[in-house]
Amino acid sequence: MNPKVLLSFDVEEFDMPLEYQFPISPSQQMQLGKEGLDVITQLLQEQNIPTTLFTTANFAQHFPDAIRGLANQHEIASHTLFHSAFENEHLLQSKQILESISQQTVKGLRMPRMRKVEMQAVKDAGYQYDSSINPTWIPGRYNNLHLPRTIYTEQTVTRIPASVSANLRIPLFWLSFKNLPYALFKKLTIQALEKDGYVCLYFHPWEFININDYGLPGFTKKLCGTPLLNRLNQLINDLKKSGYAFSTIADFLEEKK
């Protein structure tokens, strides 16, 4: 099987400013989340690639037509019920809501902010895979250096971590993409593709609009809006030119069986 690019987006209400004590209303969170999704939707249509959209059920209930339309080309997976609140019951509730809206079987889960989740609860809710692990160390957030850096199984649930570099476990996630030099990020991504047979990258739609006015620290908005969109477009083009194909996570895991 040729190496695959598993591009994913956490489709959610834009509540990140609340982490930095910047007030933002629920309606504005939704509006900005949708503006970002519209930008990403256009890029994905132009590039004609499938992705996995980890979507909060709350967001999907506000914009059901958009999620239903995206389900025609992309995988809809769960980002639980709300982005800023969680109970185990939300695992099943979000799955059911997303399935009703998308008319897809929801197979995957990613917890907001990659928070820990009990695999027994994930299994009981009927998920086949979980992508809530970033197998690296990020100060003040988590230390997962003891966990496998590639696909593994826990309590019959397949766990597919976000990708890290092949050697030093440098995270290949949204913050690295905007803060590392582009050439270095691309090099590390290709190294992971060749070593692991896939790369699991994730972003947020709201990154691709102007988020300079919402009290966020510089490293989270160093690139945003059109400059970041152009960088992502370049990465997709460069990976295509190098012969790598794009896949949803569910399709990739099915192909690996």
Secondary structure, DSSP 8 states (H G I E B T S, - for coil): ---EEEEEEEE----HHHHTT----HHHHHHHHHHHHHHHHHHHHHHT---EEEE-HHHHHHSHHHHHHHTTTSEEEE--S-SS---THHHHHHHHHHHHHH-S---EE--GGG----HHHHHHTT-SEE-----SEETTTEE-TTS-SS-EEETTEEE----B-TTT--B-SHHHHHHS-HHHHHHHHHHHHHHHSEEEEEE-GGGGS--TTS---HHHHSS-HHHHHHHHHHHHHHHHHTT-EE--HHHHHHHH-
